[in-house]
Amino acid sequence: MGVIGDRDWSKPTSGTRWTNEQLLFHMVFGYMVVQRLLILIRLFGRLPDWVGQGFARILNAATPLFDLINYYGTCLAGVVYNRKRMGNKMNRVIDALQRSLAREDEDALHRGMHFPTRWDPYFHDYMTLAGVYRYPGQHYDHHRRQITLAQLI
């Protein structure tokens, strides 16, 4: 395998508008998002179901805005967490998620909340805490197939 050059990182991906570097950041960001989703599930998992359903409906209605923020936010954030920094960030986030998962009890893993299903193909109408811990790997694997760096495929 050869060395990945700067030009390879800026090449387009397969099926997205991002470059390889931007998509790799987006994949790392999927893990970062889970840290925040854990907080939301702990909150909404204790509230009446109708509260979470209403929240998910509002988020679904905001999908066009979410899509813009998701795309342009990834483009901008990829400049800060570029290929030279995202590996360390990914390691720190995964370590934190593993420590968090190890502290969860069985009851907590079964609590959940409603999600905006239009935001991500791996979001389901209702997701448990256990399902959210599985989500970033699914998201990563999905986008992994879109990377066009021959050395990583």
Secondary structure, DSSP 8 states (H G I E B T S, - for coil): -----HHHHTSB-SSSSSBHHHHHHHHHHHHHHHHHHHHHHHHHTTS-HHHHHHHHHHHHHTHHHHHHHHHHHHHHHHHHS-TTTHHHHHHHHHHHHHHHHHH--HHHHH-EEE--TTT-TT--SEEEHHHHHHHHHHHHHHHHTT---GGG-
